[in-house]
Structures are given as C-alpha cells and as structure tokens.
Amino acid sequence: MPYFDEDASNVVVNFFERLLKHTADDYYGQPFYLAPWEEEALVNIFGNFNDDGSRLIKLVYLEVPKKSGKTEFCAGIICACLVLFTTPGLQVYGAASSTKQALNVYRAACKMIEQQPFLSKRLRILRGTNRIVKRSDPDSFYAAIAADGDSSDGMNPAVVVADEVHRWRTRKQLENWDVLTKSGITRKNTLTIAITTAGVRSESPLAWRLHEKTEKIRDGIVTDPTFYGRIYSAEPGDDWNSPETWKKAHPSLIENGGFLPLAKLQEVYESSLSDPEEQRAFRRYYLNIWDEKENRAIDMVQWDSCPQEWKSVGLLPKEASRPVRTFPQEFLQKFVERRCFVGVDLSLSTDMSAVTLVFPRDDEGFDVLPFFYMPKGVRGTKYEIRRREIRDGNPYRQWAEQGFIELHEGNEIDYGEIKARLKWAAEMFDVPEFDFDPYNSKEIQKDLDVEGYRCVDVRQGAITLNEPTKKFLSLVSSGKLHHGGHPVLRLNASCLCTEAKNDLVKPKKPDREKETARIDGISATVTALARALVVPVEAKPLSLTKGFLSL
C-alpha cells in the first residue's frame, strides 16, 4: 500500500525556503518562500511512496497562469533533485519547446547556485554546454535541451522538467516527449513534471491530453495513483471581468499567499479593454482559460439533464443461442417493433467503431441506443487496452466489463460482429435501412447488400449533415434526447466540436493521430438522424425490402 512520508516532503520544502533565493526583479536575493500551490505540489510529489520505497508519483501536470513563477519553480525543483537525490548517474533534463525557452530555466538555476555557497560547493555550472554537474559524481547532471532537437534514444533520464508544454506541437517535439518520459524505464525512480499555461486546444495536443487526464481523474472518471495533476483557472460561467475571478484563477496572487499584486492584473486587464484580441489573451494567459478555436458544442450540464432511464443497463454476455450480446429482455420491450434508424461509424480497424439505434418518439424526441466496438490487441488484452487507456485517459476495460464496449479478439475490429448486430436490429425493430458514413464501409455494405439489406451512404459534408447536426444539438438543449446515460456516448458528447461554413454546421472529426477526443457514437447518431428526418413513416422495414442506395 502507498504511504505518505511527511519528513521526506519537509526536506524538499525546507530546501526551497532555507537554501534557494529568487533570481529576478525586486525579489532577487530574497528567500524562496513557497506559494501554497507550490508547496502542495512539492508535498504530494516528494512525500508519497510505494511499499518498496520508490516514489509513487511518476508524472505531474501543473497548469498555472502566466506570472505564477513557473520558471523559478522549475529551476528550484532541478536544483533540489541534483542535491537531494543520491542515485549515481542521475540524469536530469530541463526541456522546453525551444532552446531559448529551456535556457530561461537553466539561467535561473545557475543564479540560484551562484547565490548559495552550499549549492555552489556541490554543483558546478558548465555554461558552454548548458549543463550543471554534481561535483561528487560528474555522471550526475542537469542539461537544458530543446524539445525540437535531436534527443538521443540512449538517454536514461531520472527526472524531466518539461516547461510550457502547450508549445510542444510538432511531431519532433511529441516524439522527444516519448523519448524523455519512457527512456528511464529501468530506473527505480523516475519523475516527469510538465508545467504550462493554457494553450489553444486544437494546437496543443500534448498539453490538452494531460489537461483532460487531470480533469478525468479529478471528476472520478479514471484513476491513476502515479499521476498528480492540478489546474488553476477560472471556471465556465465565471465573470472574467471580476477581480474575484482573478483571485480564484491565479494561485500566485498575494491574496492567495503568493507574490503577485492584484494591481498588476488590473493594469493588464484595463489595457485589454479596447482590443478583443488582447481580451482573449488576458483570459488565456492570466485566467488560464483555454483558447478554443473550435468551441465545444454541448453543454454537459444539459447533456446530463437529458433522460437517463437506463443509465446502469449494460450488455449481457453472449450465449450459444444468441449470436450477439444483448440487453435484458424486460429492457428491450420498450423498443421492440418501433421505427428505428441505424447509424454506423466504422473507424480504422484498430480504433473504436460505433453503431447507434435511433428511435423517433411520439413527443418529437428520440431514444438512442448505442453500441461500441474495440479490438483487444495482439499483444494481450491487458497490455493493449491499458496502453489505450493511458493514451486516451479513458477506462476502456471498466466499460467493457460493464457491457458498454464490445471487445474483439486480435488487433482489428471484427466487422462480422458488427454485421451480426445490424441483422439483430433488423429482426428486433422496424428498421427501413442501415445508414453509413461512407468512409471505410464499402466492404461491409457490399456484404449486407448481397444478403438483401438496404444500405444508405450518408455523405459527411456540411450540406448533408447541417440539419441533423442542428437537430441533435436542439434535442440535447431541450432535453428530448433520451441517451440513457451511456458513459461512452457521454465521453463522445464531451468531445464534440462543430465546424461551420456559410452558416452550415457539422461535427468536426478529431485528428486521431494528435487528439484523444472521440466522437464515434455522436457521428453515428447524427448520421442516423440525417435519414430519420427525411424518410417517410410508411417506408417498409428491411424484412420486406432490399437494395443499395447512395445519398
């Protein structure tokens, strides 16, 4: 069982406040008294241990506004690790998006060492190579590096401090993040600290991924005891013009036990009032509000207010007499023989796919019954699913155990099982057609067409999806979308962004290589709605029709 060692945490806190001195402006030479947010982070990072004596926390994400003292805090952590950790060959890296940014932390660390004889006797500054070396063990060092440089796969980092990760955007920078965070796997203790100001959601894939993981852990959606994350920001609905909001968002204000006068924020705020771009910059940099060029489409309070009658109902296991997993019979009674439109969103074979059954209601609302599919992976269920959980920050194994995701053996989704689900729906309900996103679906459509099922291509352009997208959002806001509280569909809803062109809107597909957002179930639902809004009520069910159509 993990345990907390107060003495160990006090050592690091005392190191900051008794040995370190500030390095800039009016505070130069003054003792480094920690702001409460800094002390809380240090206590949690360096005070929690596993039974074997190794540190519990491996990855840290701190999201704080501009002028919170991030540079000096990072420099202090680097000095503390070099002096306090006794591991031979300790490699500490301070990384930033560019060499210039990385050197800001390096220079601050150098000034801290130069001001304190206790440190300068133990650490040697090598300015020519941007390194600081431990005098008693020259193989133990701190190096300032750029995230877009040529990091060596031979690195063996024990500690990585990654500054302003919202600027880590390029493929090279993301590759180096993997090198820095994974190369020290043979060490008993490794620590990665990512610290940043809010970025632009669509342009900051690494920071946004860590931001979302922090929120999911905070909200109890996922658990990871090795992760420590804190976000200091204004909340949606807060008045950004109010000093009370500034106090809430900025942890380093004097009113919060820090050093920054509120009057400084007042000056920046007043100068921004005549320029909308400056106002946006103020909200982002000083209130830590992410700049979203694509706004989230759904208010999750409204989503959660929609009817959730079957929130706890999951799929039952397969039986010999049943080709697909299904729901309890008493639950299905409310849907049997009702008109149903089936939306299908097939991903690449290694990712998630979705089938949603959309049932029109007499009150002008819709019931949505979703099904999700993922492959287990050829390397073994636990490893592959766990890898995806870490990548996306979602509890896929838990959802699968509860029956909210169907896992397929191997490294690819079994389209045969999806076809079985579609046939099952055609037998159970009044289904006039199967509605497909054309991407990656031609083969399965061809098979179904041969067997006599009507398949419809629903093109994913704005002209086709504008009306069903607006209808979908209207159903959510009016509380007429009966989504049942399905957790995977809720995840999709929280990720949904829209894109607009000439007053036409449609769901925006996330970049699967850069983003962890998933909207498969929402895409399938909108695809089904596209047909539900135009197909006449008297259309015959599939049991009486056959053929292939393209819309």
Helices and strands as residue ranges (DSSP letters): E 3-4, H 6-14, I 15-19, G 25-27, H 36-47, E 48-49, E 59-63, H 70-84, E 91-96, H 99-115, H 117-120, E 123-126, G 127-129, E 131-134, E 137-146, E 159-163, G 165-167, H 171-182, E 191-196, G 201-203, H 205-218, E 227-231, H 243-249, G 254-256, H 262-272, H 276-287, H 300-305, H 329-332, E 341-345, E 353-360, E 366-375, H 381-392, H 396-401, E 406-408, H 415-428, E 434-436, H 442-450, E 455-457, H 462-478, E 481-482, H 487-495, E 498-501, E 504-507, H 520-532, G 542-544, E 548-550
